[in-house]
Amino acid sequence: MLPACDSSSGNPRAAHSYTERVSASPPVNGDRPVGAQGPSRKPVTIRTLRAMAARAEPFACLACYDATTARWMERAGVHVLLSGDSAAEVILGQPRTIHMPMEVSVALTAALKRGAPSAFVIADMPFMSYQASDAEAIRNAGRFMTEGLADAVKLEIDRSQTRLVRKLTRAGIPVCAHVGSLPQRAALRGGYGSTVRTREDAADVVQDAIEMERAGAVLLLIEAAPDDVAHEIVQRTKVPLIGIGAGPACHGQILVFHDLVGLSDHAPRFAEPVDALGDRLLEAGREWVTRVAERRIGGRGYEFEPEKPATIRTQGAESDEERAVRHRRGARAASER
Ligand code: KIV
């Protein structure tokens, strides 16, 4: 039996509102293990993640949204990158994740793979890209796999949707089933927040996870739940479990990149920043404003090519080459006379 959940577990996604945010390497050789620095590590596949989970070796995941950040995170050894629908808030400045456009999401997913070809890239299926009908869901998921270069697609889902997971799996599309607190359903509750607050909620989420695995999901992701819920899922399923605000029992851990590096004004309570890049960006921006004001723009400027006296011509004047051609023609004409 799962213990009662801490009802003060907070509102992990509330801080993702754009009004509360500030906004938004070294190379290696082929035989390095996954997780080593550099772009030439072996590609992370679902087999890699399964093997790491079996060895109880945690893997690192991040939601990020552009090729440059992906490139640096690959060099850092991050195993999994998610083109999260949190991009709606972090990148597009929208108030909710449900505002993520399908087209933008496909483009951002492909950008992650181009930036970090060895990372396992998960596409987060946007609100209304999979709810209306199974056929539409399969077509959209297929686009993420082909145009978006994704390795798997993530759906916020519960066990009432096992049929869709089966169909996606049968179509050859690896599914990451996101259970627990589901931000795309926040409107039902009047806002973001953990929905795993009672013993019944917890048992429900564990059952969702079990049925998603049965339906074919190759990965599970649990958001904003007490540690024991993730622990129970790990005990009762075999697929790797990624957690966000769900405690250390999960096989993989994920955060939003901007929360991790200190770019968010109010990161969720479970996201402990490792840096304060916001402050550093502020300094950099201020330095640029000062330099421009003082006409100290730095860098190396361009110069005109030094002009060679022999090549200087006034308009209409004959060049050296033209003169040489005229002389050759004259000499030929004289010899023919
Ligand atoms: O969109 C997102 O960032 C997510 C989290 C699970 C990281 O879905």
Residues whose N, C-alpha, C, O or C-beta is under 5 A from the ligand:
A	BS01	KIV	A63 G84 D85 S86 I244 I254 L255 V256
